[in-house]
């Protein structure tokens, strides 16, 4: 599955009965949110992408819930199921020496494909669909059907952007999915949280006494590029390289018309402008993925200098709120893709799960191959020291046979295998910017739970009980009888 742009992906969704074209007149103020929320939380058969084609006061259609299921998210990233992301990347970064010429040749082909996908240098074009219409003299945001998502929101918000900036010193590109609140027809507020790359560029610009940070807000493009803006990559790694790997071809770029930046040529809309690192205004409230409103805080102002778009652009957006919603599946893709990278540093890890109920950063379930005392604690502290996993509030470690994707089984182990006086680590550290429970902003309590079977060397003096399981021969016998039982 290769997509040149968002339209290719829409065609695939329609061909596979995963898109509904809504022609009933609706409003982008609250109504689209309520419709989408019901679809996200409804039955699997009714959970489809929505293309609203009749919005009062706007000519532009709105696409939402395009990534709102495991299947659609997998298709967006070019695979049939999300676990394939894990297997494909694990094969590429496998550090073991090949055991045969055939295996060496296969490994070589994989690496060559990766190099071709990310490109040895940026792929630039002079003409691009996203610049079919250029508005530079009097650019205005008013023609965009930007949603007001929830009744308590402080205004209208762009929620599915790729916000591009470059480090003022190294010139390394960062692409982030930061919501943007509309102030007026030429100004927005950029909600880049303190742990994110955009905020680091702001700090660097202030230190270097730069008065402006060139920036671009990209809407649409191929689905891998859209998703990659949310990927928690290490600093100084370009998110569009990851997009190239996923889409099996380099992302095409075109120069902006008013800023010294490059943007994806196949996007739907690009809002060019700059951020003043010394100009901040109150942003919010905003109904966030935690299920609560994010309070008002000061964030930098984005000044629009130009808007370019296709002749008949499609406006992509998303809605967050009480889970599950579309962002759950975007997060699940992150979980699956980054599992092999976690194993590079913590090879005993079998699987991880960041359930929707934990809204990404509140709960991480981990299964491990435990071989020595204290290994569960080693994994807990290892994860807390690993990039944005450092923000996890609760980490629960279980044995390798436990399916952490099965929340019932994981809860059974987490509650039954723990002596709360001995098997818990409580500390303080960095927590997510949006965490409202911490007594201090972005700093609060964290818990690690060792729910593995305990070893004598860990001070457990009793005999650890055996899990109740049926014998294999009886299971096989009942399998043979099953069709005749009338059950």
C-alpha positions as CSV (number, residue, x, y, z in Angstrom):
1,X,0.0,0.0,0.0
2,X,1.7,3.2,-1.2
3,X,0.0,6.5,-1.0
4,X,1.2,9.6,-2.9
5,X,-1.1,11.8,-0.8
6,X,-4.2,11.9,1.5
7,X,-6.5,11.3,-1.5
8,X,-5.0,8.0,-2.3
9,X,-5.7,6.9,1.3
10,X,-9.2,8.2,1.1
11,X,-9.8,6.2,-2.1
12,X,-8.5,3.0,-0.3
13,X,-10.8,3.6,2.7
14,X,-13.8,4.1,0.3
15,X,-12.9,1.0,-1.7
16,X,-12.8,-1.0,1.6
17,X,-16.1,0.4,3.0
18,X,-14.3,2.3,5.7
19,X,-15.4,5.8,4.7
20,X,-18.7,7.5,5.0
21,X,-19.4,10.7,3.0
22,X,-21.7,12.8,5.1
23,X,-23.8,15.2,3.0
24,X,-26.2,16.4,5.7
25,X,-25.4,20.0,6.6
26,X,-23.5,20.1,9.9
27,X,-21.5,22.8,11.8
28,X,-17.8,22.6,12.6
29,X,-18.7,24.1,16.0
30,X,-19.4,21.2,18.4
31,X,-21.6,19.2,16.0
32,X,-18.8,17.3,14.2
33,X,-17.3,16.5,17.6
34,X,-20.5,14.9,18.9
35,X,-21.0,12.9,15.7
36,X,-17.4,11.7,15.7
37,X,-17.4,10.8,19.4
38,X,-20.4,8.6,18.9
39,X,-18.8,6.9,16.0
40,X,-15.5,6.3,17.9
41,X,-17.2,4.8,20.9
42,X,-19.8,2.9,18.9
43,X,-19.7,-0.6,17.5
44,X,-16.7,-1.7,15.3
45,X,-18.9,-2.1,12.3
46,X,-20.1,1.6,12.5
47,X,-16.6,3.0,13.4
48,X,-15.5,4.5,10.0
49,X,-13.7,7.5,8.7
50,X,-16.0,10.5,8.1
51,X,-15.8,13.0,5.2
52,X,-18.2,15.9,5.9
53,X,-19.0,17.5,2.6
54,X,-21.6,20.1,3.6
55,X,-20.5,22.5,6.2
56,X,-22.4,25.7,6.8
57,X,-20.4,28.7,5.6
58,X,-17.5,26.6,4.2
59,X,-16.8,25.0,0.8
60,X,-14.0,22.8,2.1
61,X,-14.8,19.2,3.2
62,X,-13.6,17.9,6.5
63,X,-12.0,14.5,7.0
64,X,-12.0,13.0,10.5
65,X,-11.5,9.6,12.2
66,X,-9.3,8.5,9.3
67,X,-6.9,6.7,11.8
68,X,-9.7,5.8,14.2
69,X,-9.3,2.0,14.3
70,X,-6.4,-0.5,14.4
71,X,-7.1,-1.6,10.8
72,X,-7.2,2.0,9.4
73,X,-4.1,3.0,11.3
74,X,-2.3,-0.1,10.0
75,X,-3.4,0.7,6.4
76,X,-2.3,4.3,6.8
77,X,1.2,3.1,7.6
78,X,1.3,0.6,4.8
79,X,0.7,-2.6,6.7
80,X,-2.2,-5.0,7.2
81,X,-1.9,-5.1,11.0
82,X,0.0,-2.9,13.5
83,X,2.1,-5.7,14.8
84,X,3.8,-5.9,11.4
85,X,5.4,-2.6,12.2
86,X,7.1,-4.3,15.1
87,X,8.3,-7.3,13.1
88,X,9.5,-5.2,10.1
89,X,11.6,-2.9,12.2
90,X,12.9,-5.7,14.4
91,X,14.3,-7.4,11.3
92,X,16.0,-4.2,10.1
93,X,17.7,-3.4,13.4
94,X,18.6,-7.0,14.3
95,X,22.2,-6.8,15.6
96,X,22.8,-10.6,15.5
97,X,25.2,-11.7,12.7
98,X,23.6,-13.5,9.8
99,X,23.8,-17.3,10.1
100,X,23.8,-18.1,6.4
101,X,24.4,-16.4,3.0
102,X,20.7,-16.3,2.4
103,X,20.0,-14.5,5.7
104,X,22.9,-12.1,4.9
105,X,21.4,-11.4,1.5
106,X,17.9,-10.8,3.0
107,X,19.3,-8.5,5.6
108,X,21.1,-6.6,2.9
109,X,17.9,-6.2,0.9
110,X,16.1,-4.8,4.0
111,X,18.8,-2.3,4.6
112,X,18.9,-1.2,1.0
113,X,15.2,-0.7,1.0
114,X,15.4,1.5,4.1
115,X,18.1,3.6,2.5
116,X,16.0,4.0,-0.7
117,X,12.9,4.8,1.4
118,X,14.4,7.6,3.5
119,X,16.5,8.9,0.7
120,X,20.2,9.9,0.8
121,X,19.2,13.6,0.4
122,X,15.9,15.5,0.4
123,X,13.7,15.0,-2.6
124,X,12.8,18.4,-3.9
125,X,10.3,19.5,-6.5
126,X,9.7,23.0,-8.0
127,X,6.0,22.6,-8.5
128,X,3.7,21.1,-6.0
129,X,0.0,20.4,-5.6
130,X,0.0,22.2,-2.3
131,X,1.0,25.4,-4.1
132,X,-1.7,25.4,-6.7
133,X,-3.2,28.4,-4.9
134,X,-0.9,30.9,-3.2
135,X,-2.2,33.6,-0.8
136,X,0.6,35.8,0.2
137,X,-0.7,39.4,0.1
138,X,-3.6,39.0,2.5
139,X,-3.6,35.5,3.9
140,X,-6.5,34.6,6.1
141,X,-7.5,31.6,8.1
142,X,-11.2,32.3,7.8
143,X,-11.8,30.0,4.8
144,X,-10.6,26.9,6.9
145,X,-13.4,24.9,8.6
146,X,-11.4,24.8,11.9
147,X,-13.4,23.0,14.6
148,X,-14.5,24.2,18.0
149,X,-14.4,20.7,19.6
150,X,-15.9,21.0,23.1
151,X,-18.3,23.5,24.8
152,X,-15.6,24.7,27.3
153,X,-12.9,25.2,24.7
154,X,-11.3,28.6,24.5
155,X,-11.9,28.8,20.7
156,X,-11.3,27.0,17.5
157,X,-8.3,24.6,17.3
158,X,-6.3,23.0,14.5
159,X,-5.8,19.5,15.9
160,X,-4.0,17.3,13.2
161,X,-1.1,19.5,12.0
162,X,2.5,18.8,11.2
163,X,4.2,21.9,12.7
164,X,7.7,22.3,11.1
165,X,10.5,24.3,12.6
166,X,14.3,24.1,12.5
167,X,16.8,24.4,15.3
168,X,18.2,28.0,15.1
169,X,21.7,26.7,15.5
170,X,22.0,23.2,14.1
171,X,19.2,23.7,11.5
172,X,17.9,20.2,12.3
173,X,14.2,19.9,11.4
174,X,11.5,19.1,13.9
175,X,8.0,18.0,13.0
176,X,5.5,18.0,15.8
177,X,1.7,17.6,16.2
178,X,1.0,20.6,18.3
179,X,-2.5,22.0,18.5
180,X,-3.0,25.6,17.4
181,X,-5.7,27.9,18.7
182,X,-7.1,30.6,16.4
183,X,-6.7,34.1,17.7
184,X,-7.8,35.9,14.6
185,X,-7.5,35.6,10.8
186,X,-3.7,35.8,10.9
187,X,-2.6,34.6,14.3
188,X,-2.5,31.3,16.1
189,X,-1.2,30.0,19.4
190,X,1.2,27.0,19.3
191,X,0.7,24.6,22.1
192,X,4.2,22.9,22.1
193,X,4.7,21.4,25.6
194,X,7.9,21.9,27.4
195,X,9.1,18.3,26.7
196,X,8.7,18.6,22.9
197,X,11.1,19.6,20.1
198,X,9.3,22.8,19.2
199,X,9.6,24.1,22.7
200,X,13.3,23.3,22.6
201,X,13.6,25.3,19.4
202,X,11.9,28.2,21.1
203,X,14.4,28.0,24.0
204,X,17.3,27.9,21.6
205,X,16.0,30.9,19.7
206,X,15.6,32.9,22.8
207,X,19.2,32.0,23.9
208,X,20.5,33.0,20.5
209,X,18.5,36.3,20.6
210,X,16.6,35.3,17.5
211,X,13.5,37.4,17.0
212,X,11.6,35.0,14.8
213,X,11.4,31.2,14.4
214,X,10.3,30.4,10.8
215,X,7.5,27.8,11.0
216,X,5.0,26.0,8.8
217,X,1.8,24.3,9.6
218,X,1.1,21.4,7.2
219,X,-2.3,19.8,6.9
220,X,-2.7,16.6,5.0
221,X,-0.2,14.8,2.8
222,X,0.5,11.1,2.7
223,X,-0.9,9.4,5.9
224,X,2.6,8.3,7.2
225,X,3.8,11.9,7.1
226,X,0.7,13.0,9.0
227,X,1.1,10.4,11.7
228,X,4.9,10.9,12.1
229,X,4.3,14.3,13.5
230,X,3.1,12.5,16.6
231,X,6.0,10.1,16.8
232,X,8.2,10.5,20.0
233,X,11.5,10.4,18.1
234,X,14.8,11.4,19.9
235,X,16.0,15.0,19.4
236,X,17.6,15.8,16.1
237,X,16.1,12.9,14.2
238,X,13.8,14.1,11.3
239,X,10.3,12.7,11.5
240,X,10.0,12.7,7.8
241,X,12.9,10.2,7.6
242,X,10.6,7.9,9.6
243,X,7.8,8.7,7.2
244,X,9.9,7.7,4.2
245,X,10.8,4.4,5.8
246,X,7.1,3.7,6.5
247,X,5.8,4.7,3.0
248,X,8.8,3.1,1.3
249,X,9.7,6.2,-0.6
250,X,11.2,9.6,0.4
251,X,8.8,12.4,1.2
252,X,8.8,15.0,-1.6
253,X,9.4,18.6,-0.5
254,X,8.9,22.1,-2.0
255,X,10.2,25.4,-0.8
256,X,7.9,27.6,1.2
257,X,6.9,30.8,-0.6
258,X,7.5,33.1,2.4
259,X,9.7,31.2,4.9
260,X,13.1,29.5,4.6
261,X,11.6,26.0,5.1
262,X,10.6,23.0,3.0
263,X,7.2,21.4,3.3
264,X,5.7,18.2,1.9
265,X,4.7,18.8,-1.7
266,X,1.7,16.5,-1.6
267,X,0.0,18.2,1.4
268,X,-3.5,19.7,1.2
269,X,-2.8,23.0,2.9
270,X,0.3,24.8,4.3
271,X,0.1,27.8,6.6
272,X,3.5,29.6,6.6
273,X,4.6,32.0,9.2
274,X,6.9,32.6,12.2
275,X,6.9,32.3,15.9
276,X,8.2,35.1,18.1
277,X,10.0,33.4,21.0
278,X,9.3,36.4,23.3
279,X,5.6,36.8,22.5
280,X,3.1,34.7,24.5
281,X,-0.6,34.9,25.0
282,X,-3.1,32.8,27.1
283,X,-4.0,29.6,25.3
284,X,-6.9,27.3,26.2
285,X,-8.9,25.8,27.8
286,X,-9.0,22.8,25.5
287,X,-10.8,19.4,26.0
288,X,-7.8,17.2,25.8
289,X,-7.0,13.5,25.4
290,X,-6.9,13.0,29.2
291,X,-10.7,13.5,29.1
292,X,-10.3,16.8,31.0
293,X,-10.0,20.4,29.9
294,X,-6.4,21.6,29.8
295,X,-6.2,24.9,31.7
296,X,-5.2,28.3,30.3
297,X,-1.4,28.7,29.9
298,X,0.9,31.1,28.1
299,X,2.1,29.8,24.7
300,X,3.9,31.5,21.7
301,X,2.1,33.3,18.9
302,X,2.3,32.1,15.3
303,X,2.0,34.9,12.8
304,X,0.7,33.9,9.3
305,X,2.8,35.2,6.3
306,X,1.3,33.0,3.6
307,X,-1.2,30.2,2.9
308,X,-0.9,27.8,0.0
309,X,-3.2,24.9,-0.9
310,X,-4.6,22.7,-3.6
311,X,-7.4,24.0,-5.8
312,X,-10.0,22.0,-3.9
313,X,-8.3,21.1,-0.6
314,X,-9.6,18.7,2.1
315,X,-9.2,19.7,5.7
316,X,-8.0,16.8,7.9
317,X,-8.7,17.0,11.6
318,X,-9.2,15.0,14.7
319,X,-11.0,15.2,18.1
320,X,-9.6,14.2,21.4
321,X,-11.5,13.7,24.7
322,X,-12.5,10.8,27.0
323,X,-11.0,7.7,25.5
324,X,-11.3,5.8,23.3
325,X,-11.0,8.2,20.4
326,X,-8.9,8.4,17.2
327,X,-5.7,9.3,19.0
328,X,-5.8,5.9,20.8
329,X,-4.9,4.1,17.6
330,X,-2.3,6.7,16.7
331,X,-0.7,5.9,20.1
332,X,-1.0,2.1,19.5
333,X,1.0,2.5,16.3
334,X,3.7,4.3,18.3
335,X,3.7,1.4,20.8
336,X,4.1,-1.3,18.2
337,X,6.7,0.5,16.1
338,X,8.9,1.5,19.0
339,X,8.9,-1.9,20.7
340,X,12.0,-3.1,18.8
341,X,13.9,0.1,19.8
342,X,13.0,-0.5,23.5
343,X,14.4,-4.0,23.2
344,X,17.7,-2.7,22.0
345,X,18.2,-1.2,25.4
346,X,16.2,-3.6,27.4
347,X,16.4,-7.0,25.7
348,X,14.4,-8.9,28.3
349,X,11.3,-7.0,27.3
350,X,8.7,-9.2,25.5
351,X,5.9,-6.8,25.0
352,X,4.5,-3.5,26.2
353,X,1.0,-2.1,26.3
354,X,-0.1,1.5,26.9
355,X,-3.8,1.1,27.3
356,X,-6.4,3.7,26.3
357,X,-7.5,4.0,29.9
358,X,-4.0,5.2,30.8
359,X,-4.1,7.9,28.1
360,X,-0.5,7.0,27.0
361,X,1.5,8.4,29.8
362,X,-0.4,7.2,32.9
363,X,0.1,3.4,32.6
364,X,2.6,1.1,30.9
365,X,2.3,-2.7,31.1
366,X,5.5,-4.6,30.4
367,X,6.1,-8.4,30.1
368,X,9.7,-9.6,30.5
369,X,11.8,-12.7,30.5
370,X,12.9,-12.6,34.1
371,X,16.2,-14.5,34.8
372,X,17.6,-12.8,37.9
373,X,16.6,-11.0,41.1
374,X,15.8,-7.3,40.7
375,X,15.3,-7.5,36.9
376,X,11.8,-6.1,37.0
377,X,13.1,-3.0,38.9
378,X,15.9,-2.7,36.3
379,X,13.3,-2.5,33.6
380,X,11.2,0.0,35.5
381,X,14.1,2.4,36.0
382,X,15.4,1.7,32.5
383,X,12.1,2.8,31.0
384,X,12.0,5.9,33.1
385,X,15.3,6.8,31.6
386,X,14.3,6.2,28.0
387,X,13.2,9.3,26.0
388,X,9.5,10.2,26.6
389,X,8.9,7.0,28.5
390,X,10.4,9.0,31.3
391,X,7.0,10.7,31.7
392,X,5.2,7.4,32.5
393,X,3.4,7.6,35.8
394,X,2.9,3.9,36.4
395,X,4.9,1.0,35.1
396,X,3.7,-2.6,35.9
397,X,6.0,-5.5,35.0
398,X,4.7,-9.0,34.6
399,X,6.2,-12.4,33.5
400,X,6.7,-13.3,29.9
401,X,3.7,-15.6,29.6
402,X,1.3,-12.8,30.5
403,X,-0.4,-11.2,27.5
404,X,-0.2,-7.5,28.4
405,X,-2.6,-6.7,25.5
406,X,-5.2,-8.6,27.6
407,X,-6.0,-6.1,30.3
408,X,-8.0,-8.6,32.3
409,X,-5.1,-11.0,32.4
410,X,-2.6,-8.2,33.2
411,X,-4.8,-6.9,36.0
412,X,-5.1,-10.4,37.5
413,X,-1.4,-10.6,37.7
414,X,-0.8,-7.0,38.8
415,X,-3.2,-7.4,41.7
416,X,-2.5,-11.0,42.7
417,X,1.3,-11.1,42.5
418,X,2.2,-8.0,44.5
419,X,3.0,-7.6,48.1
420,X,2.4,-3.8,48.3
421,X,5.0,-3.4,51.1
422,X,7.8,-5.0,49.1
423,X,7.1,-5.0,45.4
424,X,6.5,-1.3,44.7
425,X,8.9,1.5,43.8
426,X,7.5,5.1,44.5
427,X,9.5,8.1,43.4
428,X,9.2,11.5,42.0
429,X,10.2,12.7,38.6
430,X,9.1,14.3,35.3
431,X,5.4,13.7,34.4
432,X,3.5,14.8,31.3
433,X,2.8,18.5,30.8
434,X,-0.9,17.7,30.7
435,X,-1.0,15.7,34.0
436,X,-3.5,17.5,36.2
437,X,-3.1,15.2,39.2
438,X,0.6,16.1,40.0
439,X,0.8,18.7,42.8
440,X,3.5,20.6,40.8
441,X,3.4,21.3,37.1
442,X,5.2,18.6,35.1
443,X,6.7,17.0,38.2
444,X,5.1,14.5,40.4
445,X,4.9,11.0,41.9
446,X,5.5,7.8,39.9
447,X,5.0,4.2,40.7
448,X,6.7,1.0,39.5
449,X,5.1,-2.3,40.3
450,X,6.9,-5.7,40.2
451,X,4.2,-8.2,39.5
452,X,6.5,-11.0,38.4
453,X,7.0,-14.3,40.2
454,X,9.4,-13.6,43.0
455,X,12.7,-15.4,43.5
456,X,14.3,-16.5,46.8
457,X,17.2,-14.0,46.2
458,X,14.6,-11.3,46.3
459,X,13.7,-12.2,49.9
460,X,10.7,-14.4,49.0
461,X,11.1,-17.4,51.4
462,X,8.0,-19.3,50.4
463,X,7.5,-21.5,47.4
464,X,5.9,-19.6,44.5
465,X,2.7,-21.3,43.4
466,X,2.1,-22.9,40.0
467,X,-0.4,-21.4,37.7
468,X,-3.6,-23.5,37.2
469,X,-3.5,-25.0,33.7
470,X,-5.1,-28.0,32.0
471,X,-2.8,-30.7,30.8
472,X,-2.0,-30.6,27.1
473,X,-3.3,-34.1,26.3
474,X,-6.7,-33.3,27.8
475,X,-6.9,-30.0,25.8
476,X,-6.1,-32.0,22.7
477,X,-8.7,-34.6,23.5
478,X,-11.4,-31.9,24.1
479,X,-10.4,-30.2,20.8
480,X,-11.1,-33.4,19.0
481,X,-14.5,-33.8,20.7
482,X,-15.6,-30.2,20.5
483,X,-17.6,-30.3,17.3
484,X,-19.6,-33.2,18.5
485,X,-20.6,-31.7,21.9
486,X,-23.4,-29.5,20.6
487,X,-22.0,-26.5,22.5
